Amino acid sequence: FPLVMTSANFPGRPMLIENERVVSELSGIADAFLVHNRRIVARCDDSVVRISGGVPTFLRRSRGWVPEPISLDLGEEPLLALGAELNVAFALYHRGKVYLSQHIGNVAHLETLEFLREAIEHLLAITGAPRPRRIACDLHPAFATTKLARELGEPVPVQHHVAHVAGLAAEWDVDEIVGIAADGYGYGEDGTAWGGEVILWRKGHAERAGSLVEVPMPGGDLATLRPSRMAASYLIAAGLDPQDSGLSPRELAAVRFQIERGLNCPHTTSAGRFLDAVSAWLGICKERTYEGEPAMRLEAAAAAGHPFKIEPPIREGKGRLLLDTVEIFRSLVELREGGASVADLAATAQAALARGLARIAIRVARRHGIRAVGLTGGVAVNDRIASAVREEVEKAGLKYLQHRKVPPGDGGIAFGQLAQAARAR
């Protein structure tokens, strides 16, 4: 029978490094333990790489690459960036080099936050860098990393998706880029939940030039764990029967109430929540048991499918270009009623999202005379989506950029925070 071997940690928390704690705390989970008498000085998870958009892409940059620096001139002053909240990897800048840390994890857990503190001290010691005065962090005021930045020095808040795009620009050493930042969640400058953004970035100045349309997110964070809630939200927004969302009558009634009253129901432009909604509606994943599960399982289903050609519905609104994912969802329902398979519908949803965001970015780039368009954020690790964006951009005669040195997701966001903080200075 197969053997499954993994590091000694609970999900989102740091590895246990003392043999006694490993055996005592994981005895009810693991069947066996492989231990050693050598002391572990610094925790370091394995790195993870996959092909996305035709090139090797980091999902996690850790063992084997850390603490190898990335050359980047950000000035004379040392800087520290703490990342976001999930999949944290911090970054230290000193004398023309950026040192990205190993994978830290979810710092909402106290043990992981303490690991972050320890890892910062360890990296400062082995690099000989002075303790930075300015600390780049996420714009979200309630993140543990934001609070830690205030504790460690002078915080420099950087909006989540601006950091993603700034990191991509820094990696390619360009001064101008139109960046597509697509992921699950980032605290927006207007206080809403961003996640499907087109950012015009010029020498540190960032403008939100496009996004997905806003849809209600009933239950807030609960909608990420119960993606059928997002399916119901999209169906209601499209004027369709939400019974097909997969929710029980009781939970559907609660979702309707939340949307109608605006009760614990923030609005979001998240690409991740759109993909989650499609995954739940198609019956692929109705409840998330690990991070990114609905979208990952949707990608797996789409691999066997062929997308229908849907013209991405793009319109002007709120001072930017908007991709109408509600209209895309309505088209998916019509295709399903016409007998389309689950695999083809999954492929169609991904293609419509990718091509719609790409076309917005191309229009913005042409309007402002910018030659480079890039893709970043957690959704960028989806090979079908990255390949579709690349095809659209190159067909338009523009240069396509994607990450090579750092993860496009939150594991690389500290790199972008450093780049943006240095530009702001």
Salt bridges, closest charged atoms under 4 A:
GLU18 OE1 - ARG21 NH1 3.94
GLU25 OE2 - ARG21 NE 2.73
ASP45 OD2 - ARG60 NH1 3.89
ASP46 OD1 - ARG63 NE 2.92
GLU77 OE2 - ARG133 NH2 3.42
GLU77 OE1 - ARG134 NH1 3.97
GLU77 OE1 - ARG425 NH1 3.12
GLU111 OE2 - ARG13 NH1 3.23
GLU114 OE2 - ARG117 NE 3.51
GLU118 OE1 - ARG43 NH1 3.63
GLU121 OE1 - ARG131 NH2 2.91
ASP138 OD1 - HIS160 ND1 3.03
GLU151 OE2 - ARG117 NH1 2.68
GLU154 OE1 - ARG133 NH1 2.52
GLU171 OE1 - HIS403 ND1 2.85
ASP175 OD1 - ARG423 NH2 2.70
GLU176 OE2 - ARG202 NE 3.56
ASP183 OD2 - HIS160 NE2 3.28
ASP183 OD1 - HIS161 NE2 2.84
ASP183 OD2 - HIS164 NE2 3.56
ASP190 OD2 - ARG208 NH1 3.63
GLU197 OE1 - ARG208 NE 2.65
GLU214 OE1 - LYS318 NZ 3.26
GLU251 OE1 - ARG226 NH2 2.51
GLU251 OE2 - ARG229 NE 2.91
ASP276 OD2 - ARG273 NH2 2.96
GLU287 OE1 - ARG226 NH1 3.52
GLU293 OE2 - ARG297 NH1 3.21
GLU299 OE2 - ARG50 NH1 3.13
GLU311 OE2 - ARG359 NH1 2.91
GLU316 OE2 - ARG367 NH2 3.75
ASP324 OD2 - ARG315 NE 3.76
GLU327 OE1 - ARG330 NH1 2.33
GLU391 OE1 - ARG355 NH2 3.60
GLU392 OE2 - ARG355 NH1 2.75
GLU392 OE1 - ARG359 NE 3.19
GLU392 OE2 - LYS395 NZ 3.60
GLU394 OE2 - ARG390 NE 3.12
ASP410 OD1 - HIS160 NE2 3.11
ASP410 OD1 - HIS164 NE2 3.44
